[in-house]
Every structure is written in C-alpha cells, then in structure tokens.
Amino acid sequence: MDTSFKSLSIGDVEKLVVEAGLPKFRAGQILSWVYAKGARSYDEMTDLPKAMRAQFSEAYPLHNPTVIDKRVSRDKSRKYVLEFGDGALAETVGLPSSDGRLSVCVSSQSGCGMRCAFCATGHAGLTRNLLPGEIIDQIIHVQEDFGQRVTNVVVMGQGEPFANYDNTLAALRIANHPKLLNIGARHVTVSTCGLTEGIRRFAEEPEQFTLAVSLHAARQEVRDTIMPGVARQRLGELRSALKHYTDATGKRFSFEYALMKDVNDSMEDLDALVSYCKRLLCHVNIIPLNEIEDSPFKPVSRTVLETWCTRLEDAGVPATIRNSRGTDIAGACGQLASKHI
C-alpha cells in the first residue's frame, strides 16, 4: 500500500533518502519543494535526479487536498473546507490583521472525539487523525489564497492535537523550520482540552511553542458535564501537569474559558476559577460563546464578560476578553463543523 509523502516527518524523509543511497542534502531539497515552494507533483522538482523522482513518486505519492468550500467574513477572515484523498474533511481559518500579520487556525484531526457539549465539531465525532503534511497543507493553502506569508499558527481548529501528538509536533517542526515555512516557534500555539500526558510531553520539547488549555469550568462537576471527553482527568491532575509545564519551561500558558449563560457563569464558578489560577503562571482568555444552531448553550451579556475580566485582574490573574472573528461564516471558536459532513 502506498504511503503518502504527507505522512513523513523531517526525520523520516532524511532517513529514507540516506537508506536509498542518496546524499542527505536531497532530503532538504524535496522538503523545500513540497513545503517551501508548494510543489504539487514530483515533476516540478527539476533539480532532483529523475530516478529519485520516479522512486519517491511511486513509493511516497503527493496526495494534495481539494478545497470544496470557502467563506469570506465581513471581518476579512476566510474559512475553508479541505477534502483529502480518502474523503476526510478538515476546516481551517485565515485571520488577517491590520498590522500585516496573517494567522491561521488549523485542524489537527478530521472531526473530534472529545465530545465537548458546546462545540459543533464534537457533535460530528472523529473521522481520523490528520497527517503532518495535511496539517501543513492548511497553512500553505491560506498563504496561497491570501498571497502573503503566514506569521502565526494556532492549532485550535477541529480535533484534539494531543490525541494526535506525534503528527501535530511533526507538522509544527515543518512550520518552524527556517528553510521551510520559517514560522517562529513563539508564534505557534497548541490548544488542548487538557490531556495531561500530552502537556507533560509538551513541556519537554526543545522548541518554544506556546500552550493554551481549554478549561471552560474550574468546578469538577460542571467541567465533567460540558467536557465529557476529559471527565476522567481530574482538575487537580491538570493543575499538577500545568505546574510541571511552567516549572520546566518558565513559560506562561493560557486558559480558554467560554462563558455560557446559566452553565459556567455563576459567582461560584468565578470564585473557583480565581482560586484555580492562583499561583499558576497563566493568562485567562474569556471567550464570548458563539451560538450554534439548535444548541441549548447561550452567550452571556457583555456586562458579565467585563465583570469576570475585572474580577480576575483584581485578583492578580491576567485576563482579556477575546475578540471572536469569523462568526458570520461559522469560523469562530466552537463553530467549526463542516456542513459537508
């Protein structure tokens, strides 16, 4: 059975080249063609020997995604649905900034198995993990469509990246490589529902990638209800893993907290969050919930958002209210679920 080139890490390509009896620098050439130059076939790789092109084309074909949907928001963000060769779908969002930056929100899985009650993707379920190159394909497509280089990547689209840990990290290393996409590690953020084993592994990685944690409740019974996929991982265990992360890296992480009316927005919930954040090197992103059709979860008022932000700041916990973008194209937090599924 063919193995897609998109399944290979940088190290895998280097190993295959050497095993084929070729000079190691050929690995850098082929990686550059695929990820820096956006080649869609081996025929384009004109500085590689024909025999090598034929060998890799047969053994490691380039499976390129097809864009089957594109939406453009009033705020100039763009959402895309990419279809891979086996029919698996993934969504990605391009987010331009007025200062010239271009951020991309990428998916790490096709669908998601975490079953968060307020998230549209969770309702669709998990199709499969995405390959390293399939994650990178999302960045490349956004670059090509906007006609400018991507400067920031957030792995906050469909899927739980730490449930696809090896492929996600392999993709981030391609994105970060100075001769490939050359995106600074500190401009790459990985968002997890709080898989503690993944957080501990992430703490030991040599790159300076940043971490975000979808918390959404600091009371165990509330979190178990709205985030059943991590119900077996207790909040105390999560806090311990995060303390390990900050001790090991010296880096601050972010909590994501989507406020939902009459679910996680009580004064008891706020007190629990303040207590949970104390003595952690963290920042809290308070997220206005984006409504999903037929969902029972509703957003809170602006007054409540500001009250929470002020209370956290007064307690010495840095906090901001996130400006959600792409809401009119279902591209904002919690809304990513392809209508093509």
N, C-alpha and C positions, 0 to 999 in steps of 0.2 A: 504493500500500500504506500502511495506517495506521502511524503512528509512535507508540509508546506514550509517554505523558507521563513514564513512569518512565525513559525513555532520556535525558531532558533534564537538563543541569546548571543551576545557578542562573543562570549567564550566558546559557545557551540560552533560558531562559524570559524573561529580561529582554529579550533581543534580539527574540524572537517577538512579545512584547507591543508593543514600540515599532514593529516592522515592520507590525503590524496597525493602527497609528494610534491606539493606546490610551495613556493616561498610564502612565508607568513604574511607579507605585505599584501598579498592578493585578498586576504580577508578584509583588510581595511578598504580596498578598492570596491569589493562587492557590497559591503555595508554602506559605503558612501553613495554608490549608485542607487541603492534601494531607499535609503533613509535621508540622505542629504540632497540628492538630485531627483528623487521621486520617480525613478525608473519603474516602468510597469511590465517590462519584459527583459529577458537576458540579451535579446538582440540589440538593445540600446547600449549595452556595456562594451563599447568599442575598443577599450584598452585592455580587455581581458582576452586571453587566448581562446580561440574558437572551441577547442576541445574542452576547456574548463566550462565555457558557457553551455555547451551541449550536455556535459555531465551534470551540472547543477540544475539545468532546466528539466532534466528527466527525473532526478532524484529529489530535488527540492524546488518544486514549481512555485512561481509567484502567483498566489491567489489574491486578486485585488477586489476590494469591496465595490459595490454599486450603490450610489445614492438614490434611494427610492422616494425620498420626501425631503423638502426643505421649506422652512418657515422663517419669515423675517419679521422681527418685532418692531414695534413703534420706537423702542429704545435702541434700535440698530443691532441688537443681538440676533443671532441666527441659530436655529435648531435644525439638525439633520438626522435622518434615519438612514443608517448604513446597513446594507444586506451583504452578508458574507457568502462564500460559495455553497455552504450547506444549508442556506436559508436562515441562519441565525441573524437576528437583528440587534443593533445597538444604536443608542442615541448619543449625540454629542452636541455641545452648545458652544458657539464662538461668541466671546464677550469683548467687544472693542471698548477702549477707554478714550476719553477726551485728550489725555496726555500722550497718546500714541501707543500705549501698551495694547497687546492683544492676548487675552486669556482664553483658555479652552477648558471646558468641563468635560472630562472623558469618562466613559463607562469602562469598568473592569470586567464585567460579566454581561452576558445577554440575559436580561431579566435579573431577578434576585430571589434568593431563598430565605431571606431574613424575616419576611412577613410582617414588617412594621405596619401597624394598622392604619396609619395616616398617610402612607406612601403609595402612590399609584403603581410603581414598579413592583412592590411587594405583592400586590394583588395578582399580578400576572404570573408569578413564580419564576423559577430559574430554568433557563434553557441550557446554558453551558458556560464554562469559563472562556474568556477571550484569550487569544494567544498574544505574546508580546508585540508582534508586528501588527496585530489587529488593533491594539490599543494605540500604537504609534500611527496607524493609518488615519485615525480620527484627527490627530494633530496635523498631519500632512494635508488632509483634505481641507481643514479650516484655513491653514496657511495659503493654500492654492486659491480657495474661494475668496478670501479677503485680499489676496495679493500682497501680504505682508507677513513678516516673521512672527511666530508665536513667542511671547515673552514669559508667559506664566501658564502653568498647568495645575488644575485641581482635579484629583481623582474623586469626584463627588457625583458622578452620573449613576447609571444603573449598576447595581451589584455591590457586593462587599469585597473590597480589594484584598483584605487579609484572608478571605476564603479562597483567594486566587493569588496567594502571596508571591510565589516564585515568578509567575508570569508578569505580575504587576511590577516587581522590582527589576526584572529583566527589561521591561519597557522603559522604566524610569531611567535606567542606565543608558539606554539608547538615546533617550531625550536629552540627557545631561552631557553625553559625550561631546567634547569640544570639536570633533571633526564630523559629527553627525548633526543633531538638531541644536546643540550648544545652548540648552536652556539651563540657567543656573539652578543648582540644587535647592537653594533657599527660595526659589520661585516655583517650587513644586510642592504641592500639599496633598497628602493622602488622608482621606476621611474614612474612619472606621466606625462601626456600630459599637465597638468596644471589645473586640476579640482579644483577650488578654495575652494569649500566647503570641499573637501577631505583634502586639505592642511591645512585648519584651524582645522579640526578634528585631523589630524595627529599631529599638534602642541601641542595638549592637552594630548596625550598618555604618560603614565609614562615611557615606555621603551625608550632607547636611539637609536632606529632605525634611519638610515640616509635617507635623501631625495635627489632625483635627479629630475630635471624638463626638459622635452623635449621642448626646446624653438624653435630652428631652424629658427627663424626670430624675430627681435625686431622692425620691422615695421609692423603695423597692417594689411595693405593691402596684404603684402607678406605672413604673417602667416595665414590669412584667406584663401588664395588660396591653400597653401600646407597642412594646417591642418584644414579642414572644420569642423571637429567634435568639435572644441573648438572656432569656429568663433564668437559665441555669448558671449564668455568670453573675455572681453577686456584686453589688456595688462596692463592697469592701475589697473584693478581689481586683476590681477595676481600678480602684483608687491606689492600691498597692502597686499594680503594674505601671500606672502613670507616675507614681513617685519614683519607681525604678527608672523610668524613661527620663525624667528630668535630672535625676542624680547622675545617670550615665552620660547624658548628652549636654547638660547645662542649658538646655533649650526649653523655651516656653511652648506649650501646646494650646489649642483652642477647644473649648466645649461648644457644641452646636445645641441650641435649645429653641425648638419651635413651640411657641406658646399656642395652646389650644383652649378655647373657651370651655370652662367647666370640666376640664380634664386634668391639666397640669398647671393651672394659673392661680391657684389659691394662695393665701398668705402662708399656709403651711408648706406648700411647695416652694415658695420663695425662701422661706426660712431654711428649708432643707438644702436648697441649692447654695445659699450663702455659707452654711455650715460645711457642706461638702467641699467647697472651693477653698476654704481657709487653709493656709499653709501649703497650697499647691501652686506651682509656678504655671499659672494658666490665665487665659483670657476667655470671656464668655461672649459668643455671638448670639444675640437674641434675634430669633428669626420670626418675622410675621408669617403665619401659616398661609399657604396658598391653597385656596379651596379647590377640591376635586369634585367633579360632578358625581352626585349621589352619595357623597361621603358624609357621615354624621359629624365630622370634625369641622369646627368653625373657628375663624380667627378672632383674636381679642381686639379691643379698641386700641387706638394709638396711645391713649392715656395709660392703659395698663402696660404697654410696652415701655413707655417712658418711666413709669413708676418702678418697674423691675430694674431697668438700667440704672436709675438713680440710687436705688437701694443697694445694688451690688457695688457700685462705685463708692458709696458712703462706707461700705464695709471693707473697703480696700481691695475689692476684686475688680480688675479692669473689665469693662463691658461696653459693647456697642450694639446698636440695632442695625442689622444687616439690611441693605437696600436690595430687595429681591428684583431680579431682572428677568425678562422673557415671560412674564406671567400671561400675556395675551397669546403666546404661542405654546403654552404648556411646557415651557422650558425651565421653570424655576424649581426651587427645592421642593421635593415631594411630588412633583407633577410628571416626571419623566416616565412615561409608559406609552409605547408606540401604539397608535390606533391600527397599525398594520398587523399586530399580533393576532 
